[in-house]
């Protein structure tokens, strides 16, 4: 397929108006499907400074929609490594944050900030980011000091981690926040967690009925569950607990 045909195919894919579909992620980037076209989008690295995160999100949105919201640049393609492989190109304005010349220094600065750091340093930095990100979410929630609950949380974490099911972002960059919706059996990074939440809100995904209505502590099937959130280092597990378990670990706290 020549570049002209690839350009026409891409234009046709955008014209369908279908929502881009997230496919998978690897070290090369995130794979998204737009109609019958597969595109590779650069991932947002954990701990990226706000300026870099914004620029990468702007670039991602441009690639998935066909035009840049920041400068109006539109998608084009050029041959890349073979007749059936083509590369996305956007002629972003020099003042656009998504332009190569603006993103490159930010990426270099990010790489320099993590270069040479030990795994322990990267892990501790991820712990700090996780704690800060949960500060608002957990505001007002009583901190559980019950030794039985803490022991249960650590056993649960060990069991869920042993399953080894995690998104590609966590495989390529493990030193970031890990999210788990209890019952799903799949650890997610922040990006994948946000996509899951949108799918749940739209009704496109939900847990099986029994799992969705079972207490994640005692496994009893009940009609009402209280929010349950467990954070251990960089790992965040969310689910639900029955009134009996909630009252045991959160005495005096009524939902």
TIMARDREN-249394 format. One line per field, with one value per residue: residue number from 0; x, y, z of N, C-alpha, C, O in turn. Coordinates in pm, whole numbers, plus 32768, in hexadecimal, padded with zeros to 4 digits. Layout:
// residues N
nr = c(NUM ...);
n_X = c(X ...);
n_Y = c(Y ...);
n_Z = c(Z ...);
ca_X = c(X ...);
ca_Y = c(Y ...);
ca_Z = c(Z ...);
c_X = c(X ...);
c_Y = c(Y ...);
c_Z = c(Z ...);
o_X = c(X ...);
o_Y = c(Y ...);
o_Z = c(Z ...);
END
This chain:
// residues 255
nr = c(0 1 2 3 4 5 6 7 8 9 10 11 12 13 14 15 16 17 18 19 20 21 22 23 24 25 26 27 28 29 30 31 32 33 34 35 36 37 38 39 40 41 42 43 44 45 46 47 48 49 50 51 52 53 54 55 56 57 58 59 60 61 62 63 64 65 66 67 68 69 70 71 72 73 74 75 76 77 78 79 80 81 82 83 84 85 86 87 88 89 90 91 92 93 94 95 96 97 98 99 100 101 102 103 104 105 106 107 108 109 110 111 112 113 114 115 116 117 118 119 120 121 122 123 124 125 126 127 128 129 130 131 132 133 134 135 136 137 138 139 140 141 142 143 144 145 146 147 148 149 150 151 152 153 154 155 156 157 158 159 160 161 162 163 164 165 166 167 168 169 170 171 172 173 174 175 176 177 178 179 180 181 182 183 184 185 186 187 188 189 190 191 192 193 194 195 196 197 198 199 200 201 202 203 204 205 206 207 208 209 210 211 212 213 214 215 216 217 218 219 220 221 222 223 224 225 226 227 228 229 230 231 232 233 234 235 236 237 238 239 240 241 242 243 244 245 246 247 248 249 250 251 252 253 254);
n_X = c(8054 8043 80A8 7FDE 7EF9 7EF6 7ECA 7DCB 7D40 7D62 7CDA 7BDA 7BAE 7BAC 7ACA 79F3 799D 79AA 79FE 7B52 7BFD 7C99 7DA3 7E96 7FD3 8130 829A 82C7 81F4 809A 7F99 7E9A 7D5B 7CCA 7BB8 7C0B 7D12 7E4A 7EF2 8017 8047 80FE 8143 80EC 81DF 8211 8202 8237 827C 8188 8185 81F7 8147 8059 80A0 80CD 7FD0 7F40 7FB4 7F6D 7E52 7E3B 7E9C 7DDC 7CF4 7D24 7D5A 7E03 7DB2 7E36 7EC1 7E4A 7EBC 7EB8 7E95 7F87 802C 815D 8237 82D3 83C7 8363 827A 817B 8182 8159 8199 8116 80EF 80EE 80D0 8113 80F1 8203 81DC 8139 80FF 810D 81BE 82E3 83DA 83A2 834C 8423 8502 8486 8457 8560 85B4 8516 8576 867D 864A 8607 86D4 87E0 877E 8740 8686 8605 85F4 854C 846A 8424 83EA 8309 8260 8238 81B3 80CC 805D 802B 7F74 7E9A 7E4C 7D77 7CA2 7C8B 7C50 7BBE 7B7A 7B8E 7CC3 7D2C 7D9F 7D95 7E27 7DE1 7D57 7E22 7ED3 7E32 7E1A 7F22 7F46 7E86 7EEE 7FDE 7F73 7EE4 7FAE 8044 7FBD 8008 7F90 7F88 7F7E 801D 80A9 80FE 81A6 8279 82C6 82E2 82FC 8222 80D4 8000 7EC5 7DA8 7C72 7BC2 7B72 7B7B 7C75 7D48 7E58 7E84 7F11 7F13 7EA9 7E22 7D72 7CCD 7C51 7BC2 7B10 7A74 79FA 7964 78B5 7828 779D 7809 78A6 78B2 78D2 7897 7751 774B 7850 784E 77A3 7804 78A6 79EC 7A8F 7A27 799F 788E 774C 7693 7595 75E1 7703 7820 790A 7A56 7BAA 7CF9 7E41 7F8B 80CC 8120 803E 7EE7 7DB3 7C62 7B0E 79F7 7954 7891 7791 77CF 78E7 7942 78F3 7991 7A9A 7A8D 7A29 7911 78F5 7807 776B);
n_Y = c(7F88 80D5 8225 82DA 8239 81DF 82CE 830B 8234 8266 835B 8302 825A 8312 839E 82FC 832F 828D 822E 822D 80FA 806B 7F89 7EF7 7F00 7F38 7F38 7FE0 8090 80FE 8043 8097 8075 8105 80F6 8023 8051 803D 80E7 8168 81F5 82DA 8286 8315 835D 82E5 83CE 84AB 8602 870D 87B0 870D 8633 86AF 86FB 8600 858E 863A 8602 84F3 8505 858C 84CF 840A 8485 8507 8611 872B 87BD 888F 8924 88F8 8852 8748 85E2 8524 8435 837F 82A7 819C 80D0 7FFA 7F83 7F65 7FE1 810B 8256 8331 848D 85D9 8726 87E4 892D 8A07 8A78 89CA 88EE 87DE 87BE 872B 87A9 8826 8761 86AC 871A 870E 85FF 85A6 8620 859D 8495 84BB 84F1 83FF 835E 829A 827E 81AA 8074 8070 8182 81D9 8145 81AC 82B2 8283 8223 830B 83AC 8313 831F 8431 8454 83CD 845C 8519 8478 83C9 8473 84BF 83B9 82C0 824D 8105 8045 7F4C 7E1C 7D21 7D62 7DE4 7D10 7C67 7D09 7D0A 7BF9 7BDB 7C87 7C03 7B18 7B79 7BF1 7B15 7AA1 7B1D 7BB2 7CCD 7E1D 7E8B 7F79 7F6D 7E96 7EF0 7FD9 7FBA 8053 8101 8171 8065 7FE5 7F2E 7EA6 7DEF 7CA1 7CB6 7C5F 7CD3 7D9F 7EFE 8024 818B 8207 8131 80ED 81CF 81B7 80CB 811F 81D4 8124 808C 814F 818C 80A8 7FE1 7F1D 7E38 7D8F 7C2B 7BC4 7B3A 7B67 7C7A 7CB2 7C42 7C3F 7CB8 7C73 7BA7 7B0F 7AE5 7AE0 7BF9 7CFE 7E02 7EC7 7F5F 8063 7FF8 8024 7FE3 8038 7FEA 803E 8073 8003 7FF1 7F80 7F54 7F24 7E86 7E71 7DB2 7E15 7DA3 7D6A 7E68 7EFB 7E7A 7EBC 7FCC 8056 8105 81A0 81EE 81B4);
n_Z = c(8000 7F9F 8008 7FC5 7FB6 80BE 8141 80EB 8158 8268 8282 8248 8322 83FB 83AD 83E7 84E5 85C0 870E 8773 87B5 88C5 88B9 890B 89BE 899F 89B0 88DE 88DA 8901 886C 8794 86F8 85E1 853A 8439 8452 84F3 85EE 868E 87C1 8886 89D8 8B1B 8BFD 8D51 8E5E 8DC5 8D84 8D9F 8CB3 8BED 8BF5 8BA0 8A99 8A22 8A3B 8999 88A5 888F 8884 8794 86DC 86F6 86AC 85BF 8599 8627 8756 87C1 86F9 8607 8548 8457 8423 836E 829A 8265 81AD 8260 8298 8201 8104 816C 825E 830D 837E 846F 8441 84B3 8469 8541 85C8 861C 8713 8796 88A3 8869 879D 8708 8743 8830 88E0 88E9 898C 8A87 8AA9 8AAA 8B95 8C4E 8C30 8C86 8D8F 8DFE 8DBE 8E29 8F29 903F 9059 914A 9189 90B9 90F5 91F3 91AC 9112 91D8 926F 91B0 9190 9291 92A4 91D3 9235 930C 9300 92AF 9387 9452 9584 95AF 96A6 972B 9721 9826 9884 98CF 986A 9782 96F0 96CE 9635 9550 94EE 94B7 93F1 932D 92EC 927E 919F 910A 90C8 8FFA 8F17 8E49 8D91 8D08 8BD5 8BFC 8D06 8CF9 8C59 8CE0 8E17 8F01 8F70 8FC9 901D 8FCC 903A 8FFE 90D1 9092 8F82 8F39 8EB1 8E9F 8E7D 8DE4 8E1D 8D35 8CAF 8D79 8D85 8C8C 8CB6 8D7E 8CEC 8C3A 8CEC 8D52 8C6C 8C47 8BB0 8C19 8D28 8E65 8E92 8F0E 900E 906D 9073 913E 9225 9362 937C 9449 94FF 9449 9440 93A2 9371 938C 9394 9381 941B 93C7 938C 93BE 9391 93CC 9391 9398 924E 91EF 91AE 9211 91C9 9229 92C2 9402 94E9 95D9 96D2 96C8 9690 9774 982A 97E8 97C5 98BA 9937 9856 9779 9644);
ca_X = c(8000 808F 8082 7F5E 7E90 7EF4 7E8D 7D3B 7D0B 7D5D 7C6E 7B5E 7BA0 7B80 7A46 7989 796E 79B2 7A5E 7BCC 7BFA 7D1A 7DBD 7EFC 8046 81B1 8306 82C1 818A 8012 7F5C 7E0D 7D1C 7C6D 7B81 7C63 7D9B 7E8B 7F54 8067 8045 8160 8106 8112 822F 81EA 824D 8257 8256 810A 8198 820C 80CB 7FFA 80CE 80B8 7F40 7F17 7FE0 7F1A 7DCD 7E47 7EAB 7D62 7C84 7D4A 7D80 7E37 7D60 7E89 7EEC 7DFE 7F03 7E6C 7EE6 7FB6 807D 81CB 826A 8332 83FE 8324 820A 8100 8198 815A 81AF 80C4 8134 809B 811F 80ED 8132 8276 81AE 80E2 8147 811C 8224 835A 8443 837C 8342 84A6 854D 8440 8472 85EC 85BE 84DC 85D4 86EF 861F 85FF 874F 8841 873E 8733 85FD 85CB 85D0 84D8 83F8 83FB 83AB 8283 8211 8213 814D 8052 8026 7FF6 7EFF 7E2B 7E2F 7CF2 7C41 7C7B 7C36 7B4A 7B6C 7BE0 7D32 7D1B 7E16 7D7A 7E90 7DA6 7D3A 7EA0 7F07 7DDF 7E3F 7FA3 7F30 7E3C 7F4B 8038 7F26 7EC1 8029 8076 7F75 805B 7F43 7F96 7F7E 80A2 80F0 813D 8212 82EA 82F0 829E 8304 81B5 8063 7FB8 7E3A 7D62 7BE7 7BBB 7B17 7B9D 7CEE 7DA2 7E96 7E84 7F53 7EB4 7E65 7DC4 7D0B 7C6E 7C01 7B65 7AA7 7A1A 79AC 7903 7850 77D6 7757 7848 78EC 7897 78F5 7827 76F4 7774 78C8 782C 7751 7842 7905 7A75 7AD6 79F5 7969 77FD 76F8 763C 754A 761C 7792 785F 7988 7ACE 7C23 7D72 7EBD 8008 8137 80EE 7FCF 7E63 7D4B 7BDE 7AA3 7988 794B 780B 7785 7813 7977 795A 78E8 7A00 7B17 7A74 79C6 78D8 78E7 778F 775A);
ca_Y = c(8000 8150 828C 8314 81DC 81DF 834E 82FE 81D4 82AA 83BC 82B5 822B 8383 83CB 82A7 8367 822A 824A 81DC 8087 8047 7EFC 7EC2 7F57 7EF5 7F99 803E 80F1 80CC 8023 80BD 805A 8168 80AB 7FB3 8082 802E 8151 815C 8275 82DA 8284 837F 8319 8304 843A 8515 8687 8736 87E5 869B 85E6 86F8 86F5 8579 8579 8687 85B4 847A 852C 85AF 8454 83BB 84CF 8532 869E 875C 8822 8901 8978 88DB 87FC 86D0 856A 84F9 83BD 836C 821E 8188 804A 7F92 7FB8 7F61 8028 819B 82A3 83A8 850D 864F 879F 883E 89AF 8A0D 8AA1 8962 8896 8757 87BC 86DD 87FC 884C 86E9 8669 8743 86E1 8570 8599 8647 852F 8424 84DF 84F0 8375 8319 8286 8266 811D 8044 8099 820F 81E3 810E 820A 8323 8254 821D 8395 83D8 82C9 8357 84B7 844A 8398 84B2 8553 840A 838D 84DB 84A4 832A 829B 81F3 8085 8018 7EC5 7DC1 7CB6 7D9B 7DFA 7C8C 7C3B 7D58 7CDA 7B75 7BF1 7CC0 7B98 7ABC 7BBA 7C06 7A93 7A7B 7B50 7BF0 7D5E 7E5E 7E9A 7FEC 7F41 7E3B 7F3D 803B 7F8E 80B1 8162 8142 7FF0 7FE3 7EAF 7E97 7D68 7C4F 7CBB 7C11 7D13 7E1A 7F66 80A3 81FA 821A 80C3 80F6 8237 8181 806B 816B 8209 80B4 8068 81B8 8186 8029 7F85 7EB2 7E2A 7D0D 7BCC 7BE6 7B05 7BAE 7D07 7CBD 7BF7 7C88 7C95 7C47 7B25 7ACD 7AD0 7B22 7C55 7D5C 7E87 7EC8 7FDE 8073 7FC1 8050 7FB8 8065 7FB7 8074 80A7 7FAE 801E 7F1E 7F89 7EC2 7EA2 7E1D 7DAC 7E66 7D61 7D80 7EF8 7F23 7E3F 7F03 805D 8064 818B 81E4 81BC 81EC);
ca_Z = c(8000 7F98 8068 7F9E 7FE1 8150 8169 80D2 81BA 82E9 827C 824F 83AC 844C 8381 841D 8563 862A 8779 876A 8810 88FF 889C 8965 89D0 89A2 89C1 886F 88F2 890A 87EB 878B 8678 85AE 84CC 8417 8458 8575 8603 8708 8806 88F3 8A5D 8B7A 8C63 8DDB 8E9C 8D64 8DB2 8D60 8C2C 8B94 8BEF 8B4B 8A0F 89F0 8A2D 8924 8830 8889 8856 8706 8690 86FC 866F 853A 8596 86A7 8795 87E5 8689 8590 84EA 8434 8412 82EC 82A8 8209 81B0 82CE 82A9 81B0 80B7 81BB 82DC 82F9 83F7 8483 8449 84C9 8459 85AE 85CA 8678 8798 87CD 8901 8832 8734 872C 877D 88B8 8932 88F6 8A04 8AFF 8AB4 8AD4 8C22 8C9C 8C2E 8CDC 8E1B 8E2F 8D9A 8E95 8FAA 9063 905D 91CB 917E 9061 913E 925B 9169 90EC 9254 9290 9151 91AF 930D 9287 917C 9280 937E 92F2 92AA 940B 94B6 95D7 95CD 9719 970E 9766 986D 98B4 98A1 9819 96FE 96AB 96A7 95C6 94DB 94B9 947B 9375 92CC 92BE 922A 9120 90BD 9098 8F81 8EAA 8DDD 8D9B 8C85 8B9B 8C37 8D82 8CD5 8C26 8D46 8E91 8F70 8F6D 9016 8FE9 8FF7 9027 9027 9105 9046 8EF4 8F28 8E51 8ED0 8E18 8DFF 8E28 8CB4 8C98 8DE0 8D5B 8C1F 8CF1 8DC3 8C86 8C06 8D54 8D58 8BF2 8C45 8B51 8C61 8DB7 8E9C 8E97 8F79 9091 9097 9089 91B8 9292 93B5 9359 94C1 952E 93D2 944A 933F 93BA 9338 939F 939F 943B 937E 93CB 937A 93D6 938C 93C9 9344 91CE 91C5 91DB 91F4 91E8 9224 931C 947A 9524 9653 9742 96BD 9697 9800 9875 97CD 97CF 9924 9947 97D4 9733 95BE);
c_X = c(8058 805D 7FFB 7EEA 7E83 7EB1 7DF5 7CFA 7CFE 7CEB 7BE6 7B44 7B70 7AF0 79D5 794F 7971 7A19 7ADA 7BC8 7C88 7D2E 7E1E 7F6E 80C4 821B 8304 8257 8103 7FDB 7EC6 7DD9 7CBA 7C31 7BD7 7CF6 7DD1 7EF7 7F9C 8075 80AB 811C 8136 815F 8204 8241 8273 822B 81DA 811A 81AA 818D 8065 8020 80B4 8023 7F0B 7F3C 7F8A 7E90 7DCF 7E4D 7E2B 7CEA 7CA2 7D70 7DA9 7DE1 7DB0 7EA9 7EA2 7E43 7EB3 7ECA 7F0C 800B 80ED 81FA 82D4 8359 83BE 82A8 8187 810E 81A4 8163 8153 811D 80CD 80F6 80F2 8135 81A2 824C 8158 8132 8161 8184 82A1 83C1 8423 8375 83CC 84F4 850C 8456 8501 85FB 8584 853D 864D 86C9 8619 867E 87AB 8802 8730 86A0 85B8 85A0 8553 845B 83C6 83B9 831C 8228 81DF 81A4 80C7 800E 7FE7 7F77 7E84 7E00 7DA1 7C88 7C24 7C5F 7BB5 7B35 7BC4 7C4F 7D25 7D9F 7E09 7DE0 7E59 7D88 7DBA 7EDD 7EB8 7E04 7EC0 7F97 7EE9 7E98 7FA7 7FEF 7F09 7F3D 805D 8032 7FBC 8012 7F47 7F9C 800E 80F0 813C 81AF 828D 831F 82AC 82A0 82A1 8142 801D 7F2A 7DFD 7CD3 7BD8 7B4E 7B36 7C1B 7D54 7DD5 7EA2 7ED5 7EE9 7E65 7DFC 7D54 7CA1 7C15 7B9A 7AF1 7A43 79C2 7940 7892 77F3 7784 7792 7890 78BD 78C1 787E 77D2 7724 77EF 78A8 77DF 7786 78A3 7992 7AC8 7AAA 79B5 78D4 77B7 7691 75F7 7587 76AF 77C0 78E2 79FE 7B47 7C9B 7DEB 7F33 8078 80FE 8072 7F4B 7DFC 7CC5 7B76 7A33 7988 78BC 7809 77D3 78A9 7998 7957 795D 7A80 7B09 7A0B 7996 78C5 7874 7782 76CA);
c_Y = c(807C 81B6 82CB 82BC 81DA 825E 8347 82A1 8214 830F 8377 8284 829B 83AA 8376 82DF 8305 8254 81F3 816F 806A 7FB1 7EC0 7F26 7F01 7F60 8001 80AA 80AD 80B4 8042 809D 80CA 812B 8030 7FDA 8073 8098 813B 81E7 8272 82DD 82F8 833C 833F 8373 84A8 859C 86B3 8767 8773 8649 862A 86EC 866A 855A 85C3 863B 8536 849B 854D 8531 8403 8400 84FD 85C3 86CB 87CC 88A0 895E 895C 8884 877C 865D 8553 847D 83BE 82DC 8211 80F6 7FDC 7FC8 7FBB 7FA6 80BD 81E1 831C 8424 857B 86C9 8805 88C4 89B0 8A32 8A38 8909 880B 874E 8772 8731 882A 87D4 86AB 8696 8713 864C 8559 85B9 85D9 84BA 843F 84D4 8463 8327 830D 8270 81D0 80F6 806C 812B 8221 81B0 8171 8286 82FF 824C 82A8 83C6 8394 8304 83DF 84B0 8419 83F1 84EC 84E5 83D3 83F4 84BC 8412 8307 823A 8176 805A 7F89 7E64 7D51 7CE7 7DB0 7D77 7C55 7C85 7D2A 7C50 7B82 7C28 7C56 7B3A 7AF9 7BD1 7B84 7A67 7AB1 7B93 7C87 7D9C 7E73 7F0E 7FC3 7EE0 7E88 7FA3 8019 7FF3 8124 8129 80CE 7FF3 7F59 7EBE 7E06 7D18 7C4E 7C6A 7C50 7D97 7E80 7FDE 8110 820D 81AE 80C2 815D 8204 811C 80B4 81A4 819C 8089 80CE 81B3 8105 7FC2 7F12 7EB0 7D9F 7CAE 7BE6 7BB8 7B4F 7C3E 7D1B 7C6C 7C4F 7C5A 7C6A 7BBA 7AD2 7AAC 7B1C 7B77 7CB4 7DE7 7E7C 7F56 7FE9 803E 7FEC 8029 7FEB 802F 7FE1 80AC 805D 7FDD 7FB7 7F57 7F1B 7EE9 7E41 7E20 7DFF 7E29 7D7B 7E14 7F27 7EED 7E91 7F9B 8076 80F6 81D6 81A6 8202 821A);
c_Z = c(8000 7FFC 8046 7FCA 8079 8184 8157 8138 8244 82ED 8288 82DD 8407 842C 83B9 849E 85D6 8692 8765 87D5 8841 88EE 8901 8972 89D2 89B8 8951 8885 88FE 887E 87F2 8700 8657 8530 84B3 841F 84E6 8582 8687 8745 8877 897B 8AB3 8BEB 8CF0 8E14 8E3D 8D9B 8D64 8CD0 8BC7 8B87 8B94 8AB8 89D3 89E0 89B3 88A4 8820 8850 87C1 86B1 868C 86BC 85E1 852F 8622 86DC 87B4 8771 8607 852A 84D2 8417 8381 8303 8241 8216 821D 82D8 8257 816D 8106 8241 82C0 8380 83FA 8481 845B 84BC 84C1 85A1 8632 8705 87DC 882B 88C9 87C4 8765 8775 880B 8915 894D 8972 8A85 8B16 8AE3 8B68 8C7C 8CA3 8C86 8D70 8E55 8E12 8E14 8F1D 8FC2 9060 90DE 91C6 9129 90A6 91A7 9220 913F 9165 9279 9233 916E 922A 92F3 9233 91C8 92F3 9377 92F6 9335 9478 9502 95F8 9644 96F1 9762 97A4 989C 9879 9849 978B 96AE 967B 9631 9545 949C 947A 93F5 9308 9294 925D 91A2 90CA 9082 9018 8F05 8E39 8DEE 8D10 8C56 8BD2 8CB5 8D67 8CAA 8C8B 8DCA 8F04 8F5F 8FBF 8FCF 9023 8FDE 9057 9051 90BB 8FB2 8ED6 8ECC 8E89 8E5E 8E45 8E06 8DA7 8C9D 8CFE 8DB9 8CE9 8C52 8D35 8D5E 8C4D 8C6B 8D57 8CDF 8BEA 8BE7 8B96 8CF2 8DE3 8E92 8F14 9002 90C4 90BD 910B 922D 92DD 9394 93D2 94E9 94BF 93DD 93DA 9388 9358 9338 93C5 93BF 93EE 93CE 937B 93CF 9389 93D8 936B 92C2 919E 9203 91B0 9221 91D9 9281 9392 94AF 95A5 96C7 973E 96C8 9729 9853 9863 97D4 983C 992F 98C5 9788 96AD 95AA);
o_X = c(80AD 7FF6 7FAF 7E86 7E15 7E68 7DAA 7C8C 7C9D 7CA2 7B8B 7AD2 7B16 7AA5 7962 78DC 7941 7A7E 7ACD 7B96 7CE3 7CD6 7DFC 7F69 80C2 81FB 833A 8260 80FA 7FED 7E7E 7E22 7C62 7C70 7BEA 7D4D 7D8F 7F4F 7F64 80A7 80AF 80C2 819D 8126 81D8 82BA 82C7 81C1 81C3 80C5 8174 816A 8024 7FC9 808A 7FFC 7EB3 7EEF 7F64 7E5F 7D70 7E0B 7E0F 7C88 7C46 7DA1 7D79 7DC8 7D78 7EAD 7EB9 7E0C 7E71 7F3F 7EBD 802D 80DF 81E8 8324 8314 83E2 8271 812E 80AF 81EE 8139 8142 818A 8063 815D 80B6 81A8 81A0 8292 8131 819E 81C1 819F 82C4 83FA 847C 8395 83E5 8526 8551 8467 851B 8645 85BA 8554 867E 871C 8624 8693 87BF 884A 8717 8647 853F 8535 84FA 83EE 834E 835A 82C1 81B1 816B 8143 805E 7F95 7F7B 7F19 7E13 7D9C 7D5B 7C22 7BB1 7C58 7B4C 7AE7 7C39 7C3A 7D15 7E03 7E66 7DED 7E9A 7D9D 7DBF 7F13 7EF1 7E0D 7ECB 7FD5 7F09 7E92 7FBC 8027 7F14 7F37 809A 8066 7FAE 804E 7F10 7FBB 806C 816B 81AC 820E 82FD 8397 8245 824E 82C6 814F 8002 7F17 7E1B 7CBB 7BDF 7ADE 7B11 7C2A 7DAF 7D88 7EC4 7EDE 7E72 7DEB 7D8A 7CE3 7C2A 7B9E 7B2A 7A7D 79CB 794C 78D0 781D 777D 772F 7757 78B3 78A4 78D0 780C 7805 7726 77F5 78E1 77DB 773F 78EB 79AD 7B3C 7AFD 7998 78A1 77E1 7641 761A 7565 76D2 778F 7924 7A07 7B4A 7CA2 7DFA 7F3F 8083 80B1 8042 7F41 7DEF 7CB7 7B85 7A14 79B6 7877 7871 7811 78E6 79FE 79AF 7986 7AC9 7B6C 799D 79E6 788A 787E 778C 76A7);
o_Y = c(808C 81A3 82EE 82EE 81D5 825A 8378 82BA 81FD 8317 83A9 8285 8287 83D2 83A3 82C1 8324 8293 817C 8185 8053 7F62 7E5F 7F93 7E90 7FD5 806F 8116 8033 8106 800F 80A8 80EA 812C 7FDF 7F8D 8099 80A3 8102 8243 8210 832F 8336 82EB 83B0 8376 84FC 85A7 8685 8749 8779 861E 85E8 86D4 865F 8513 8591 8636 8513 8456 852F 8528 83BF 83C0 8516 85EE 8696 882F 890D 89D8 89A0 886C 874A 8671 856B 845E 83F6 829E 826C 80A8 7F68 802D 800A 7FA7 80E8 81AC 8363 8424 857B 86D1 886B 88CA 8963 8A11 8A49 88DC 87C9 86E1 8779 8706 8851 87DF 867C 8640 86F2 8620 8504 8576 85BC 8482 83E5 84B2 8451 82BA 836F 8252 8183 814C 8087 814E 826F 81E8 8187 82BC 8351 8269 82BA 8402 83D3 8317 83FD 84FD 8437 83D6 84EF 84F3 83B2 83D0 84A3 83F1 832C 81E1 817D 804C 7F51 7E5B 7D27 7C9F 7D92 7D70 7C1B 7C48 7D24 7C34 7B3D 7BFC 7C4E 7B11 7AB5 7BC5 7B83 7A13 7A7B 7BAD 7CBC 7D58 7E6C 7F09 7FEF 7ED7 7E66 7FBF 8055 7FE9 8197 80BC 80D4 8002 7F19 7EDE 7DAB 7D47 7BF0 7C36 7C0B 7DF4 7E5D 7FFC 80F4 8221 81CD 809B 8145 8221 8117 808C 81A5 81B3 8067 80A9 81D1 80F6 7F59 7EAF 7F19 7D44 7CDC 7C19 7C07 7B72 7C74 7D8A 7C53 7CA0 7BE2 7C43 7B60 7A5C 7A5D 7B89 7B42 7CBA 7E39 7E2F 7FB7 7F84 8056 7FDA 804B 7FCE 8042 7FAE 810D 8077 7FEE 7F99 7F86 7EC0 7F60 7DD0 7E85 7E29 7E70 7D9E 7E39 7F72 7F2B 7EA8 7FE2 80A6 8153 8242 8134 827D 824C);
o_Z = c(8057 803C 80A0 7FFD 80AE 81E7 81AC 8168 828B 8350 82C9 830C 8459 8485 83BC 84C0 8643 8673 8748 8843 87F2 890F 8946 8939 8A02 89CE 8962 884A 8905 8824 8847 869D 86A7 84C6 850E 83F7 8547 852C 86E5 8705 88C3 8991 8A96 8C34 8D06 8DFF 8E5E 8DD9 8CF5 8C7C 8B59 8B19 8B44 8A64 8960 8984 896C 8845 87B1 87F7 8779 864A 8629 8698 8593 84C6 8686 8697 87C0 8783 85A3 84BF 852D 83F6 8326 8375 81D4 827E 8233 831B 8269 8198 80E7 8290 8268 83E7 8397 84BA 841C 84FE 84A1 8573 8692 8765 8850 8807 88F2 8792 87DB 87D9 8856 898C 89BC 89BB 8AE5 8B88 8B38 8BB0 8CE7 8D0E 8CCA 8DC4 8ECE 8E48 8E5D 8F7D 8F66 9063 90E0 91F8 914C 9096 91B3 925A 9148 915C 929E 9260 9165 922C 9325 9249 91A1 9336 93DC 9338 9355 94EE 94C6 9651 9646 969F 97DC 975E 98D6 97FF 97E9 972A 9636 960C 95D4 94DB 9422 9414 9394 9295 921B 91F7 913C 9050 9017 8FCF 8E97 8DD0 8E4E 8CAE 8CA5 8BD8 8CCB 8DB5 8CD0 8C8D 8DEB 8F5F 8F45 8FF6 8F57 909C 8F79 90CB 8FFE 90A9 8F6B 8E68 8E9D 8E9F 8DED 8EBC 8DF6 8DAB 8C7B 8CDF 8DCB 8CE6 8C21 8D27 8D79 8C31 8C46 8D5E 8CEB 8B92 8BD1 8B56 8D2E 8D91 8E89 8F78 9061 913A 911C 9140 928E 92A1 938F 93C2 94F3 94D3 938D 93B5 93D4 92E2 92E3 9420 9386 93D5 9447 9301 9445 9312 9451 92FB 92C7 9130 927C 9139 9292 9187 928F 9387 94A3 95D6 9715 97A3 9703 9753 98B5 98C3 97E5 981D 9930 98C5 975A 96A5 953F);
END
